[in-house]
Amino acid sequence: MSKKLSTKLTLEEIQSRIDDIEGKYYKGWSNSEEWWRVTGDVHPTDRRLWTYYHGLKSEKIIDKFFKPKRKGEQT
């Protein structure tokens, strides 16, 4: 029986994964969101992961800063 790994990523872990993907394509300047989503220069797997991690990051930021905490819930 295998141990169940935690599937919850922190904002720092998500950003680290985004940075790893972006690092493969870094050429001295940052690329726009349009470049990541549209250009044929990005491998399809990297494009999907980049989009997925940015979505997770947005959800985490919304949850952390904009959703009210329920009584007794810790941060």
N, CA, C and O atoms as a printed pandas DataFrame, in Angstrom:
     atom_number atom_name residue_name chain_id  residue_number  x_coord  y_coord  z_coord
0              1         N          MET        A               1    0.845   -1.175    0.000
1              2        CA          MET        A               1    0.000    0.000    0.000
2              3         C          MET        A               1    0.893    1.242    0.000
3              4         O          MET        A               1    1.840    1.332    0.782
4              5         N          SER        A               2    0.592    2.182   -0.866
5              6        CA          SER        A               2    1.423    3.378   -0.968
6              7         C          SER        A               2    0.862    4.490   -0.091
7              8         O          SER        A               2   -0.336    4.552    0.185
8              9         N          LYS        A               3    1.761    5.357    0.334
9             10        CA          LYS        A               3    1.345    6.511    1.116
10            11         C          LYS        A               3    0.686    7.514    0.187
11            12         O          LYS        A               3    1.110    7.693   -0.954
12            13         N          LYS        A               4   -0.342    8.158    0.681
13            14        CA          LYS        A               4   -1.020    9.184   -0.109
14            15         C          LYS        A               4   -0.257   10.495    0.063
15            16         O          LYS        A               4   -0.090   10.987    1.179
16            17         N          LEU        A               5    0.202   11.051   -1.054
17            18        CA          LEU        A               5    0.923   12.313   -1.013
18            19         C          LEU        A               5   -0.062   13.472   -0.976
19            20         O          LEU        A               5   -1.163   13.388   -1.522
20            21         N          SER        A               6    0.342   14.531   -0.338
21            22        CA          SER        A               6   -0.490   15.721   -0.289
22            23         C          SER        A               6   -0.555   16.338   -1.686
23            24         O          SER        A               6    0.472   16.510   -2.342
24            25         N          THR        A               7   -1.755   16.664   -2.131
25            26        CA          THR        A               7   -1.919   17.260   -3.455
26            27         C          THR        A               7   -2.051   18.775   -3.368
27            28         O          THR        A               7   -2.231   19.438   -4.389
28            29         N          LYS        A               8   -1.964   19.325   -2.173
29            30        CA          LYS        A               8   -2.072   20.771   -1.991
30            31         C          LYS        A               8   -0.709   21.411   -2.199
31            32         O          LYS        A               8    0.243   21.110   -1.479
32            33         N          LEU        A               9   -0.619   22.287   -3.176
33            34        CA          LEU        A               9    0.613   23.024   -3.428
34            35         C          LEU        A               9    0.498   24.414   -2.824
35            36         O          LEU        A               9   -0.574   25.020   -2.840
36            37         N          THR        A              10    1.591   24.909   -2.298
37            38        CA          THR        A              10    1.610   26.275   -1.788
38            39         C          THR        A              10    1.838   27.229   -2.957
39            40         O          THR        A              10    2.213   26.809   -4.051
40            41         N          LEU        A              11    1.605   28.519   -2.711
41            42        CA          LEU        A              11    1.873   29.527   -3.746
42            43         C          LEU        A              11    3.338   29.483   -4.180
43            44         O          LEU        A              11    3.645   29.638   -5.362
44            45         N          GLU        A              12    4.229   29.274   -3.232
45            46        CA          GLU        A              12    5.657   29.224   -3.547
46            47         C          GLU        A              12    5.989   28.027   -4.436
47            48         O          GLU        A              12    6.786   28.151   -5.366
48            49         N          GLU        A              13    5.386   26.875   -4.161
49            50        CA          GLU        A              13    5.625   25.684   -4.980
50            51         C          GLU        A              13    5.068   25.866   -6.392
51            52         O          GLU        A              13    5.696   25.465   -7.371
52            53         N          ILE        A              14    3.900   26.468   -6.485
53            54        CA          ILE        A              14    3.294   26.719   -7.797
54            55         C          ILE        A              14    4.179   27.673   -8.597
55            56         O          ILE        A              14    4.452   27.430   -9.772
56            57         N          GLN        A              15    4.630   28.763   -7.958
57            58        CA          GLN        A              15    5.492   29.723   -8.641
58            59         C          GLN        A              15    6.799   29.072   -9.071
59            60         O          GLN        A              15    7.316   29.371  -10.147
60            61         N          SER        A              16    7.332   28.193   -8.248
61            62        CA          SER        A              16    8.564   27.489   -8.591
62            63         C          SER        A              16    8.374   26.635   -9.849
63            64         O          SER        A              16    9.254   26.589  -10.708
64            65         N          ARG        A              17    7.245   25.974   -9.953
65            66        CA          ARG        A              17    6.968   25.160  -11.144
66            67         C          ARG        A              17    6.797   26.028  -12.385
67            68         O          ARG        A              17    7.253   25.668  -13.471
68            69         N          ILE        A              18    6.137   27.175  -12.218
69            70        CA          ILE        A              18    6.000   28.117  -13.341
70            71         C          ILE        A              18    7.382   28.595  -13.773
71            72         O          ILE        A              18    7.685   28.647  -14.965
72            73         N          ASP        A              19    8.217   28.944  -12.795
73            74        CA          ASP        A              19    9.577   29.417  -13.093
74            75         C          ASP        A              19   10.396   28.349  -13.825
75            76         O          ASP        A              19   11.164   28.668  -14.733
76            77         N          ASP        A              20   10.231   27.083  -13.429
77            78        CA          ASP        A              20   10.953   25.992  -14.093
78            79         C          ASP        A              20   10.559   25.891  -15.569
79            80         O          ASP        A              20   11.414   25.732  -16.440
80            81         N          ILE        A              21    9.270   25.985  -15.834
81            82        CA          ILE        A              21    8.788   25.904  -17.223
82            83         C          ILE        A              21    9.275   27.112  -18.018
83            84         O          ILE        A              21    9.785   26.969  -19.129
84            85         N          GLU        A              22    9.114   28.306  -17.440
85            86        CA          GLU        A              22    9.538   29.518  -18.140
86            87         C          GLU        A              22   11.039   29.542  -18.367
87            88         O          GLU        A              22   11.505   30.120  -19.349
88            89         N          GLY        A              23   11.800   28.925  -17.479
89            90        CA          GLY        A              23   13.252   28.887  -17.606
90            91         C          GLY        A              23   13.727   28.155  -18.851
91            92         O          GLY        A              23   14.805   28.444  -19.370
92            93         N          LYS        A              24   12.926   27.205  -19.334
93            94        CA          LYS        A              24   13.283   26.466  -20.546
94            95         C          LYS        A              24   13.285   27.369  -21.781
95            96         O          LYS        A              24   13.989   27.102  -22.756
96            97         N          TYR        A              25   12.491   28.438  -21.727
97            98        CA          TYR        A              25   12.292   29.293  -22.898
98            99         C          TYR        A              25   12.877   30.690  -22.720
99           100         O          TYR        A              25   12.724   31.542  -23.595
100          101         N          TYR        A              26   13.539   30.930  -21.606
101          102        CA          TYR        A              26   14.054   32.272  -21.308
102          103         C          TYR        A              26   15.225   32.615  -22.222
103          104         O          TYR        A              26   16.179   31.845  -22.339
104          105         N          LYS        A              27   15.144   33.777  -22.867
105          106        CA          LYS        A              27   16.204   34.222  -23.781
106          107         C          LYS        A              27   16.620   35.648  -23.475
107          108         O          LYS        A              27   17.008   36.392  -24.376
108          109         N          GLY        A              28   16.543   36.033  -22.206
109          110        CA          GLY        A              28   16.964   37.364  -21.812
110          111         C          GLY        A              28   15.821   38.341  -21.611
111          112         O          GLY        A              28   16.053   39.474  -21.189
112          113         N          TRP        A              29   14.588   37.931  -21.901
113          114        CA          TRP        A              29   13.430   38.794  -21.696
114          115         C          TRP        A              29   12.228   37.916  -21.342
115          116         O          TRP        A              29   12.198   36.723  -21.644
116          117         N          SER        A              30   11.263   38.522  -20.712
117          118        CA          SER        A              30   10.039   37.807  -20.349
118          119         C          SER        A              30    9.109   37.760  -21.550
119          120         O          SER        A              30    9.074   38.680  -22.368
120          121         N          ASN        A              31    8.366   36.682  -21.640
121          122        CA          ASN        A              31    7.384   36.546  -22.716
122          123         C          ASN        A              31    5.996   36.836  -22.182
123          124         O          ASN        A              31    5.710   36.596  -21.009
124          125         N          SER        A              32    5.136   37.354  -23.043
125          126        CA          SER        A              32    3.775   37.716  -22.646
126          127         C          SER        A              32    2.902   36.474  -22.505
127          128         O          SER        A              32    3.259   35.385  -22.955
128          129         N          GLU        A              33    1.756   36.666  -21.871
129          130        CA          GLU        A              33    0.795   35.574  -21.749
130          131         C          GLU        A              33    0.350   35.112  -23.138
131          132         O          GLU        A              33    0.174   33.917  -23.374
132          133         N          GLU        A              34    0.172   36.059  -24.047
133          134        CA          GLU        A              34   -0.217   35.725  -25.417
134          135         C          GLU        A              34    0.829   34.805  -26.058
135          136         O          GLU        A              34    0.474   33.837  -26.732
136          137         N          TRP        A              35    2.105   35.104  -25.850
137          138        CA          TRP        A              35    3.178   34.282  -26.409
138          139         C          TRP        A              35    3.071   32.856  -25.886
139          140         O          TRP        A              35    3.200   31.899  -26.650
140          141         N          TRP        A              36    2.834   32.713  -24.584
141          142        CA          TRP        A              36    2.730   31.373  -23.999
142          143         C          TRP        A              36    1.539   30.611  -24.522
143          144         O          TRP        A              36    1.620   29.400  -24.726
144          145         N          ARG        A              37    0.429   31.298  -24.745
145          146        CA          ARG        A              37   -0.809   30.620  -25.142
146          147         C          ARG        A              37   -0.914   30.374  -26.648
147          148         O          ARG        A              37   -1.564   29.414  -27.063
148          149         N          VAL        A              38   -0.291   31.217  -27.475
149          150        CA          VAL        A              38   -0.543   31.173  -28.916
150          151         C          VAL        A              38    0.637   30.670  -29.743
151          152         O          VAL        A              38    0.443   29.918  -30.698
152          153         N          THR        A              39    1.834   31.065  -29.397
153          154        CA          THR        A              39    2.977   30.787  -30.252
154          155         C          THR        A              39    3.240   29.287  -30.412
155          156         O          THR        A              39    2.935   28.486  -29.529
156          157         N          GLY        A              40    3.792   28.949  -31.521
157          158        CA          GLY        A              40    4.178   27.564  -31.765
158          159         C          GLY        A              40    5.556   27.234  -31.211
159          160         O          GLY        A              40    6.045   26.116  -31.374
160          161         N          ASP        A              41    6.184   28.214  -30.552
161          162        CA          ASP        A              41    7.524   27.999  -30.001
162          163         C          ASP        A              41    7.511   27.214  -28.695
163          164         O          ASP        A              41    8.557   26.743  -28.248
164          165         N          VAL        A              42    6.339   27.066  -28.076
165          166        CA          VAL        A              42    6.222   26.375  -26.784
166          167         C          VAL        A              42    5.690   24.968  -27.031
167          168         O          VAL        A              42    4.720   24.777  -27.764
168          169         N          HIS        A              43    6.339   23.988  -26.407
169          170        CA          HIS        A              43    5.884   22.607  -26.508
170          171         C          HIS        A              43    4.479   22.510  -25.915
171          172         O          HIS        A              43    4.216   23.121  -24.879
172          173         N          PRO        A              44    3.569   21.759  -26.544
173          174        CA          PRO        A              44    2.185   21.684  -26.050
174          175         C          PRO        A              44    2.065   21.261  -24.580
175          176         O          PRO        A              44    1.197   21.761  -23.865
176          177         N          THR        A              45    2.919   20.358  -24.130
177          178        CA          THR        A              45    2.874   19.939  -22.727
178          179         C          THR        A              45    3.243   21.095  -21.812
179          180         O          THR        A              45    2.592   21.314  -20.790
180          181         N          ASP        A              46    4.280   21.832  -22.172
181          182        CA          ASP        A              46    4.687   22.983  -21.369
182          183         C          ASP        A              46    3.597   24.050  -21.362
183          184         O          ASP        A              46    3.359   24.686  -20.335
184          185         N          ARG        A              47    2.939   24.246  -22.494
185          186        CA          ARG        A              47    1.853   25.231  -22.583
186          187         C          ARG        A              47    0.713   24.850  -21.646
187          188         O          ARG        A              47    0.190   25.697  -20.922
188          189         N          ARG        A              48    0.325   23.566  -21.662
189          190        CA          ARG        A              48   -0.754   23.109  -20.786
190          191         C          ARG        A              48   -0.378   23.259  -19.316
191          192         O          ARG        A              48   -1.183   23.724  -18.510
192          193         N          LEU        A              49    0.851   22.863  -18.968
193          194        CA          LEU        A              49    1.290   22.989  -17.576
194          195         C          LEU        A              49    1.363   24.447  -17.147
195          196         O          LEU        A              49    0.939   24.790  -16.043
196          197         N          TRP        A              50    1.896   25.308  -18.010
197          198        CA          TRP        A              50    2.012   26.732  -17.701
198          199         C          TRP        A              50    0.625   27.319  -17.424
199          200         O          TRP        A              50    0.437   28.061  -16.459
200          201         N          THR        A              51   -0.342   26.978  -18.282
201          202        CA          THR        A              51   -1.711   27.466  -18.121
202          203         C          THR        A              51   -2.336   26.902  -16.846
203          204         O          THR        A              51   -2.993   27.627  -16.099
204          205         N          TYR        A              52   -2.130   25.610  -16.601
205          206        CA          TYR        A              52   -2.679   24.946  -15.415
206          207         C          TYR        A              52   -2.139   25.575  -14.130
207          208         O          TYR        A              52   -2.905   25.881  -13.216
208          209         N          TYR        A              53   -0.818   25.766  -14.063
209          210        CA          TYR        A              53   -0.226   26.325  -12.849
210          211         C          TYR        A              53   -0.629   27.779  -12.630
211          212         O          TYR        A              53   -0.789   28.203  -11.485
212          213         N          HIS        A              54   -0.797   28.548  -13.696
213          214        CA          HIS        A              54   -1.273   29.916  -13.523
214          215         C          HIS        A              54   -2.714   29.927  -13.019
215          216         O          HIS        A              54   -3.082   30.792  -12.223
216          217         N          GLY        A              55   -3.525   28.987  -13.467
217          218        CA          GLY        A              55   -4.891   28.871  -12.951
218          219         C          GLY        A              55   -4.907   28.521  -11.473
219          220         O          GLY        A              55   -5.673   29.096  -10.700
220          221         N          LEU        A              56   -4.049   27.563  -11.078
221          222        CA          LEU        A              56   -3.946   27.208   -9.665
222          223         C          LEU        A              56   -3.488   28.393   -8.829
223          224         O          LEU        A              56   -4.009   28.639   -7.741
224          225         N          LYS        A              57   -2.513   29.122   -9.347
225          226        CA          LYS        A              57   -1.987   30.283   -8.633
226          227         C          LYS        A              57   -3.096   31.320   -8.428
227          228         O          LYS        A              57   -3.223   31.885   -7.342
228          229         N          SER        A              58   -3.884   31.567   -9.449
229          230        CA          SER        A              58   -4.990   32.522   -9.341
230          231         C          SER        A              58   -6.008   32.072   -8.292
231          232         O          SER        A              58   -6.478   32.879   -7.491
232          233         N          GLU        A              59   -6.343   30.785   -8.300
233          234        CA          GLU        A              59   -7.288   30.256   -7.316
234          235         C          GLU        A              59   -6.754   30.418   -5.903
235          236         O          GLU        A              59   -7.493   30.814   -5.001
236          237         N          LYS        A              60   -5.473   30.115   -5.702
237          238        CA          LYS        A              60   -4.861   30.242   -4.378
238          239         C          LYS        A              60   -4.889   31.685   -3.898
239          240         O          LYS        A              60   -5.190   31.952   -2.735
240          241         N          ILE        A              61   -4.575   32.611   -4.790
241          242        CA          ILE        A              61   -4.571   34.027   -4.414
242          243         C          ILE        A              61   -5.983   34.468   -4.048
243          244         O          ILE        A              61   -6.172   35.180   -3.061
244          245         N          ILE        A              62   -6.968   34.056   -4.825
245          246        CA          ILE        A              62   -8.359   34.406   -4.523
246          247         C          ILE        A              62   -8.765   33.808   -3.186
247          248         O          ILE        A              62   -9.352   34.497   -2.352
248          249         N          ASP        A              63   -8.460   32.534   -2.974
249          250        CA          ASP        A              63   -8.808   31.881   -1.713
250          251         C          ASP        A              63   -8.135   32.546   -0.523
251          252         O          ASP        A              63   -8.746   32.720    0.531
252          253         N          LYS        A              64   -6.883   32.911   -0.698
253          254        CA          LYS        A              64   -6.109   33.463    0.412
254          255         C          LYS        A              64   -6.532   34.878    0.778
255          256         O          LYS        A              64   -6.614   35.208    1.961
256          257         N          PHE        A              65   -6.799   35.708   -0.199
257          258        CA          PHE        A              65   -7.021   37.116    0.067
258          259         C          PHE        A              65   -8.463   37.594   -0.052
259          260         O          PHE        A              65   -8.805   38.636    0.507
260          261         N          PHE        A              66   -9.310   36.869   -0.757
261          262        CA          PHE        A              66  -10.633   37.401   -1.036
262          263         C          PHE        A              66  -11.789   36.590   -0.473
263          264         O          PHE        A              66  -12.894   37.117   -0.347
264          265         N          LYS        A              67  -11.573   35.338   -0.134
265          266        CA          LYS        A              67  -12.665   34.547    0.423
266          267         C          LYS        A              67  -12.667   34.685    1.940
267          268         O          LYS        A              67  -11.628   34.534    2.583
268          269         N          PRO        A              68  -13.846   34.974    2.516
269          270        CA          PRO        A              68  -13.889   35.098    3.972
270          271         C          PRO        A              68  -13.680   33.727    4.634
271          272         O          PRO        A              68  -14.147   32.699    4.143
272          273         N          LYS        A              69  -12.977   33.751    5.741
273          274        CA          LYS        A              69  -12.712   32.521    6.487
274          275         C          LYS        A              69  -13.929   32.158    7.312
275          276         O          LYS        A              69  -14.620   33.025    7.846
276          277         N          ARG        A              70  -14.179   30.866    7.408
277          278        CA          ARG        A              70  -15.263   30.394    8.257
278          279         C          ARG        A              70  -14.779   30.373    9.704
279          280         O          ARG        A              70  -13.582   30.289    9.980
280          281         N          LYS        A              71  -15.713   30.448   10.587
281          282        CA          LYS        A              71  -15.386   30.465   12.014
282          283         C          LYS        A              71  -14.636   29.192   12.390
283          284         O          LYS        A              71  -15.080   28.083   12.090
284          285         N          GLY        A              72  -13.496   29.368   13.050
285          286        CA          GLY        A              72  -12.684   28.241   13.488
286          287         C          GLY        A              72  -11.705   27.735   12.456
287          288         O          GLY        A              72  -10.935   26.818   12.743
288          289         N          GLU        A              73  -11.709   28.305   11.255
289          290        CA          GLU        A              73  -10.819   27.859   10.188
290          291         C          GLU        A              73   -9.478   28.596   10.298
291          292         O          GLU        A              73   -9.433   29.808   10.507
292          293         N          GLN        A              74   -8.403   27.843   10.155
293          294        CA          GLN        A              74   -7.069   28.441   10.243
294          295         C          GLN        A              74   -6.559   28.784    8.870
295          296         O          GLN        A              74   -7.011   28.231    7.868
296          297         N          THR        A              75   -5.579   29.734    8.826
297          298        CA          THR        A              75   -4.997   30.120    7.547
298          299         C          THR        A              75   -3.920   29.178    7.127
299          300         O          THR        A              75   -3.322   29.358    6.067
